[in-house]
Every structure is written in structure tokens, then in C-alpha cells.
Amino acid sequence: MSRPLKDSALILEDFKTYLGLERGLSANTSENYAVDVAHLMTFAEAHSLSLDKIRESDLHLLLASLRDIGIQPRSQARLISGIRAFFKFLRIEGYIDNDPTSLIEFPYLGRTLPDVLSVEEIDAMIASIDYDKNEALRNETIIETLYGSGLRVSELTGLRISRLYLDEGYMRIEGKGNKQRLVPLSPRAMTLISEYLEQRASQPIKPGNEDILFLNRRGASMTRVMVFYVVRDLAAKAGIEKTVSPHTLRHSFATHLLEGGANLRAIQEMLGHESIATTEIYVHLDRSRLRTELLQHHPHYRM
């Protein structure tokens, strides 16, 4: 049997404490969830409902009213997240026996995906590199590494020489949340990195950047903005009218693998996607399987 409900204001304060202490959410997220629950309480009061009497049909009515006044799906989804957390809290605390949000679905948000480059467009970018310039080899290596391994631009700029295993065809990447993963290198990227390392050895290097792979003209680590300009400039020279950024190459990497029949799980592991990139996966990473996926399905691995 459920406990009697406290005053709404007191319950809301207890909920915020629960979010911070037990869920470990930030103060900003906790406050946003509290605002969502305040909307729920206003709705409940307007319909003469106590919180323990709210049913799934009532929540559908609430969501319908949000749609009617033009609240966007993303905002609706955020409100559903807050309300779900609240009813979970009420159940944990014994205020309710059944959770009315268990069957509530999130609205379809859609997703604007970045443009995908064809293999021919990527090859055209590489072909547009002016080898009369000192940075030509570095820039080709950057394009091949981004596209051949699907790196985030921050992972590329932070790539360290000590984390390259060229004899084995891998590099160790530190991604979001300092999580590490092993990512295969294409044969072309391995060749280019070896050549670039020879060239780099003759370049003056600023202290503290000795282990950073990609350097600017002054011997310091390249910034994300610099890589963005390199990619955008080569796309323009290749006559590509799409919006192209380093992330376009990452997205093209994943798309071409998927279209080529690669295993989705392997693609997610190589990208270091948060939904599957856990420490356990990194520890037990089957490197030979990932490399086989790339050798079989990535265009630049079949060259």
C-alpha cells in the first residue's frame, strides 16, 4: 500500500535532492527536471488530480496539450524524461504502486544528418592537395586518418605518436569521457603516417608537443579550427558544394562501412559511440575482428 503524499512543494524538493544525490545529475539538469514536474503539477491541479491518481491516459492528454500549443518534439521529450524520473522517484519512495509513464513513448525527433561524401569526392579532395606546399603530406595524412578511421576532430588533434602501433595497424584513441579504444588504420594511412613522421622529424617542435602527431607550422598541436579549415579548403578546391567538415568524413566513414555490409556493432565500437563504448568493451576488444570488418568493407582498405 502506498504512503500518503506530502505537500507538492516538499515532494518537489525531495525529488531534486534525489536527482542530485542518488542519480548524480547536475544542478542544471535537476532544476530542468523540477521545472518539468512543476508543469505536471499544474496540469494535475487544473484537472483535480492528485499525483498518485495520475494515469497513462492523463499523461497522453498532457502531451496532446503541449502539441496543441506548438511545443516542439525535443522539448516534449525533455519533459517526458523529467516526468519519468519523477514517477520513478515516487515509486521508490513508496508514494505510488504503479508507474503511469512505463508505456509513454518519446515523440519522433528526427535527425538532420550531415552530408555524406562519395568515395570519388574524398579522392578528389586528396587529389586537390598542392604538393608544392610544406603541409601537403600532413594534410593528406589528416584526410586519410579522418576518413579511414572515423575519428572525431578532437581525437585527431590529440593523437599521440606513442599511441600509434603502425606494425600492427592500430592506434589507441582517447575519446569522450577519457575512454580509450583501439582503432584500425588503413594501409594508406599507415604509409602516410610513416612518411609524415620522417618529415616531421626535421621540424622544430615547441616544448610539450613532442608526442603530438599533427603539428602546425610553428611546431605546436593543431587546433580543431585549423583542421576544419584544411578540410573545408580541400573540399572547395575539389569543387564539392556540400557542407563539409571533419565530421563529414567521420559520418562518411560510418555510412560507407554500413552500406558495404559491415557489422553495425563493429562500426559503433570503432566510432566509440557512447551507447556501446564501455570500459568492458574496450578491455575485451576483438581487434582482429574489427580490422577484418574494415579490410572487407571500407573503400580505402581495398585499394
C-alpha positions in Angstrom: 0.0 0.0 0.0 1.4 3.4 -0.9 2.4 6.2 1.5 0.3 9.4 1.9 1.6 12.2 -0.3 3.4 15.2 1.2 2.7 18.7 0.1 3.7 19.2 -3.5 6.4 21.7 -2.8 8.0 19.4 -0.3 7.9 16.5 -2.7 9.5 18.6 -5.4 12.4 19.5 -3.0 12.8 15.8 -2.1 12.8 14.9 -5.8 15.6 17.5 -6.5 17.6 16.0 -3.7 17.1 12.5 -5.1 18.3 13.6 -8.5 21.4 15.1 -7.1 22.4 12.6 -4.5 21.1 9.3 -5.9 21.0 9.9 -9.6 24.2 12.1 -9.7 22.6 14.6 -12.1 24.0 18.1 -12.4 22.3 21.0 -10.7 21.2 22.4 -14.0 19.6 19.1 -15.1 17.9 18.6 -11.7 16.5 22.1 -12.0 15.2 21.4 -15.5 13.5 18.2 -14.3 12.0 20.1 -11.4 10.5 22.6 -13.9 9.1 19.7 -15.9 7.5 18.3 -12.8 6.1 21.7 -11.9 4.3 21.7 -15.3 2.9 18.2 -14.4 1.7 19.5 -11.0 0.0 22.5 -12.7 -1.7 20.2 -15.1 -2.8 17.8 -12.3 -4.2 20.7 -10.3 -6.1 22.0 -13.3 -7.7 18.6 -13.7 -8.3 18.0 -10.0 -5.9 15.1 -9.9 -3.6 14.1 -7.1 -0.2 12.8 -8.2 -0.9 9.3 -7.0 -4.1 9.2 -9.1 -2.5 10.2 -12.4 -2.8 7.5 -15.1 -1.3 7.0 -18.5 -4.3 8.5 -20.2 -3.8 11.7 -18.2 -0.2 11.9 -19.4 -1.3 11.4 -23.0 -3.7 14.3 -22.5 -0.9 16.5 -21.1 1.3 15.7 -24.1 -1.5 16.4 -26.5 -2.0 19.8 -24.9 1.7 20.5 -25.4 1.5 19.6 -29.1 -1.6 21.8 -29.5 0.2 24.9 -28.3 3.2 24.2 -30.5 5.8 22.8 -28.1 8.5 21.2 -30.2 9.1 17.4 -30.0 12.6 17.9 -28.5 11.1 19.9 -25.6 8.3 17.3 -25.3 10.9 14.6 -25.0 12.8 16.6 -22.3 9.6 16.9 -20.3 8.8 13.2 -20.6 12.3 12.5 -19.3 11.7 14.7 -16.3 8.3 13.2 -15.6 9.6 9.6 -15.9 12.3 10.4 -13.4 9.7 11.9 -11.1 7.4 8.9 -11.1 10.3 6.5 -10.6 11.2 8.6 -7.6 7.6 8.4 -6.3 7.6 4.6 -6.7 11.0 4.2 -4.9 9.7 6.4 -2.1 6.5 4.3 -1.9 4.1 7.0 -2.9 2.7 5.1 -5.8 2.4 1.4 -6.7 2.3 1.7 -10.5 4.3 3.9 -12.8 2.0 5.5 -15.4 5.0 6.5 -17.6 6.1 3.0 -18.4 4.3 2.9 -21.7 4.7 6.6 -22.7 6.7 6.9 -25.9 9.0 9.7 -26.8 8.0 11.8 -29.8 9.8 11.3 -33.0 12.6 13.9 -33.1 14.0 13.2 -36.5 17.7 13.9 -37.1 19.4 16.2 -39.5 22.4 14.1 -40.6 25.5 15.7 -42.1 26.2 15.3 -45.8 27.9 12.1 -46.9 30.8 12.3 -49.3 31.2 9.7 -52.0 34.5 7.9 -52.3 35.1 9.8 -55.5 34.6 13.1 -53.7 37.0 12.1 -51.0 39.5 11.1 -53.6 39.0 14.4 -55.3 39.8 16.3 -52.1 43.0 14.3 -51.8 43.9 15.0 -55.4 43.4 18.7 -54.9 46.3 18.9 -52.4 49.1 21.2 -53.6 52.3 19.2 -53.0 54.4 22.3 -53.6 53.4 23.3 -50.1 55.2 22.1 -47.0 51.9 21.0 -45.2 50.7 18.9 -48.2 51.8 15.5 -46.7 50.4 16.4 -43.3 47.1 17.4 -44.8 46.7 14.2 -46.9 47.6 12.2 -43.8 44.9 14.1 -41.9 42.2 13.4 -44.5 43.1 9.7 -44.8 43.2 9.3 -41.0 39.8 11.0 -40.5 38.1 9.1 -43.3 40.0 5.8 -42.9 39.3 5.5 -39.1 36.3 7.7 -38.4 38.0 9.9 -35.8 36.4 12.9 -34.1 38.4 16.1 -34.9 39.3 16.4 -31.2 40.7 12.8 -31.2 42.7 13.6 -34.3 44.3 16.8 -32.8 45.1 14.9 -29.6 46.5 11.9 -31.3 49.9 10.9 -29.8 52.8 9.2 -31.5 53.2 6.9 -28.5 49.8 5.6 -29.2 50.5 4.5 -32.7 51.1 0.9 -33.4 52.0 1.0 -37.1 53.4 -2.5 -37.2 50.0 -3.9 -36.0 47.9 -1.3 -37.9 46.2 0.3 -34.9 46.1 3.4 -32.9 44.9 4.0 -29.3 42.4 6.8 -29.2 41.2 8.7 -26.2 37.6 9.7 -26.8 34.8 11.4 -24.8 35.0 10.9 -21.1 38.7 9.9 -21.4 37.5 6.5 -22.6 40.1 4.7 -24.7 39.6 2.4 -27.7 41.8 0.8 -30.3 41.0 1.8 -33.9 42.4 0.2 -37.0 44.4 2.2 -39.5 44.0 1.8 -43.3 47.1 0.6 -45.2 47.2 4.0 -46.9 47.1 5.9 -43.6 49.9 3.7 -42.2 52.1 4.6 -45.2 51.3 8.3 -45.0 51.8 8.5 -41.2 55.3 6.8 -41.6 56.2 9.3 -44.3 54.9 12.3 -42.3 56.8 11.2 -39.3 60.0 11.3 -41.3 59.2 14.8 -42.5 58.1 15.9 -39.0 61.4 14.8 -37.6 63.1 17.7 -39.3 60.6 20.3 -38.0 61.3 22.4 -34.9 58.8 21.4 -32.2 57.6 23.5 -29.3 58.2 22.1 -25.8 55.3 19.9 -24.7 54.3 18.9 -28.2 56.9 16.3 -28.8 54.4 13.4 -28.7 51.6 15.2 -30.6 51.4 13.7 -34.1 49.9 16.6 -36.2 51.7 19.9 -35.8 51.2 23.3 -37.3 54.0 25.3 -38.9 55.2 26.6 -35.6 55.6 23.1 -34.2 52.6 23.2 -31.9 49.5 21.0 -31.8 46.9 21.8 -34.5 43.6 23.2 -33.3 40.2 21.9 -34.2 39.6 25.1 -36.2 42.8 24.6 -38.2 41.7 21.1 -39.2 38.2 22.4 -40.1 39.8 24.9 -42.4 42.1 22.3 -44.0 39.1 20.1 -44.7 36.8 22.9 -46.0 39.6 24.3 -48.2 40.2 21.0 -49.9 36.5 20.4 -50.4 36.2 23.8 -52.1 39.2 23.1 -54.3 37.7 19.8 -55.3 34.5 21.6 -56.4 32.3 20.0 -53.7 29.3 22.1 -53.0 28.2 20.2 -49.9 28.8 21.5 -46.4 32.0 19.7 -45.5 33.7 19.5 -42.1 35.9 16.9 -40.3 32.7 15.3 -39.0 31.5 14.8 -42.6 34.5 12.5 -43.1 33.6 10.6 -39.8 30.0 10.3 -41.0 31.1 9.1 -44.4 33.4 6.5 -42.8 30.4 5.0 -40.9 28.0 5.3 -43.8 30.3 3.6 -46.3 31.0 0.8 -44.0 27.3 0.3 -43.3 26.5 0.4 -47.0 29.3 -2.1 -47.7 27.7 -4.6 -45.2 29.9 -4.1 -42.2 28.7 -5.3 -38.8 26.9 -2.4 -37.0 28.3 -3.4 -33.7 31.9 -3.2 -35.1 31.1 0.3 -36.5 29.9 1.5 -33.2 33.0 0.2 -31.4 35.3 1.9 -33.9 33.4 5.2 -33.6 33.5 5.0 -29.8 29.8 5.7 -29.6 28.6 6.3 -26.1 25.7 3.9 -26.3 28.1 0.9 -26.5 31.5 2.3 -25.7 32.0 1.0 -22.2 35.2 0.1 -20.5 34.4 -3.6 -20.7 34.1 -3.4 -24.4 37.5 -1.7 -24.7 39.1 -4.3 -22.5 37.7 -7.2 -24.5 38.0 -5.6 -27.9 38.4 -8.1 -30.6 41.0 -6.2 -32.7 41.3 -8.8 -35.4 37.6 -8.8 -36.0 37.4 -5.0 -36.3 40.3 -5.0 -38.7 38.6 -7.7 -40.8 35.5 -5.5 -41.0 37.5 -2.6 -42.3 39.5 -4.7 -44.8 36.4 -6.2 -46.2 34.1 -3.2 -46.2 35.9 0.2 -46.2 36.7 1.5 -49.7 40.2 2.8 -48.8 41.2 -0.6 -47.2 40.6 -2.3 -50.5 42.9 -0.1 -52.5 
